[in-house]
Amino acid sequence: MSKILVSACLIGQKVRFDAKDCLQSNDLLHQWIEQGKVVAICPEMAGGLPTPRPPSEIEPGKSAEHVLNGLGKVLTIHGDDVSSEYIKGAEKALELAKKHNIKVAILKARSPSCGSKQVYDGTHSKKLVAGMGVTAKILTDNGISVFDETEIDLALKTASQN
């Protein structure tokens, strides 16, 4: 049975920085949940951060790759370095994916952990730049296809073919 990794906030868990969720109303995704084919994780919480927590962004001019290589940081809006928690959460997500032989993930768009196409630019001004979050990057680097909540149907179709 193919399983997928899904950001916990997308299935209704109140784990976001603001203690809210981003529940998706996709019928097929809910079928997969009921069938036990969804493995949920919030990388930030898995890495040790609380809910609620200050919003964080990858520092300006740096990427998830920089963070993973120790050359960049994930900083809260207050300037606190939470890079180690983001890396730890990404590593736990990868461990889960490997444990369940997962090849597809649906992660929260624009997140400094989970964004797969764009992330905020590090200025906490809501400006987006092309790039990936730390978890999306580590999963992609390990051969896992990462989609966001706008691509649920495509992600489930891809997972069904694995």
MOMO-V481246 format. One record per run of one state. SS is the DSSP state (alpha for helix, beta for strand, coil for the rest). FROM is the first residue (numbers start at 0). LEN is the number of residues. If there is no record, write none. Layout:
SS&FROM&LEN, SS&FROM&LEN
This chain:
coil&0&3, beta&3&4, alpha&7&4, coil&11&15, alpha&26&8, coil&34&3, beta&37&4, coil&41&1, alpha&42&4, coil&46&9, beta&55&3, coil&58&5, alpha&63&5, coil&68&5, beta&73&3, coil&76&4, beta&80&1, coil&81&1, alpha&82&17, coil&99&4, beta&103&4, coil&107&2, beta&109&1, coil&110&7, beta&117&3, coil&120&7, beta&127&3, coil&130&3, alpha&133&8, coil&141&3, beta&144&4, alpha&148&12, coil&160&2
